[in-house]
């Protein structure tokens, strides 16, 4: 048996969250793999209620039964299929909303045991993302407008998630004799590590102290963020050491060693970013004023040199959705917008093209 567990804070009452989650017909609103869910039994949802659910990748529809129902605190669903799953959800009130904890106890059956390890890896990643999808769906129903931290922090995190992973994937294809390409990739990795350090020290200096003064019983969440930053700092040092070794001697062995260090580092970083987005970013939006959050962003951006700011802006616009990109550009002063179109965009394109080894467009 393998256990998959996640949690998130949702800006709604425990009753609203419980009622939404226990009726799994709502899953088609937020789970990209849920194609249809129908209720098989009559009456309101409770112990004994059965659903027939269809998920992408499942060979057939799967029956799901509610085994426990304790509104608004806890419920348990159970289903068969190639992977038998006992799903336990719990809801607890917290400052400004409700804390949702979910747990999947999974048990493979028959031939599916052969591919179960791959299934677990994919499901862990999928269910982490689903916590965000579910939270956003419930908050939309409750009429909650996302705060600035909830809109902006995941975009910043997306830069680190995607570009650290991209560097790791690029390493095997960098020719050892191509000094310019080695320098570009190593330089970009160094820039990412420096950017992460600046991002975290901005949080350490400007966010965590204020939250600790304001969040009351949620203070342990903030303290955990601080502890995770310290652990990440240690892993960053290992990546920097491996980066220096590869840059000095770009052989297959040093390339592989650097890729391994980045992989180990990314596991811890992803866990930290997931937890921060799910549990701490909602606290920021509840306890920071718009002016305080804007000050955090401006002081963080000031840590970049003028040349680095074009790279940082290019990274952000590259990972943003069209709506997010429009929002960021609209907020920029007019001279900066003009300079971005005339100079900055071209500089970022030249920079990232050298890293990726692509032909200039």
Secondary structure, 3 states (H helix, E strand, C coil): CEEEEEEEEECCCHHHHHHHHHCHHHHHHCCCCEEEEEECCCCCCCCCCEEEEEECCCCCCEEEEEEEEECCCEEEEEECCCEEEEEEEEEEEECCEEEEEEEEEEEECHHHHHCHHHHHHHHHHHHHHHHHHHHHHHHHHCCCCCCHHHHHHHHHHHHHHHHHHHHHHHHCCCCCCCHHHHHHHHHHHHHHHHHHHHHHHHHHHHHHHHHHHHCHHHHHHHHHHHHHHHHHHHHHHHHHHHHHHHHHCCCHHHHHHHHHHHHHHHHHHHHHHHHHHHHHHHHHHHHCCHHHHHHHHHHHHCCCCHHHHHHHHHHHHHHCCHHHHHHHHHHCCHHHHHHHHHHHHHHHHHHHHHHHCCCCC
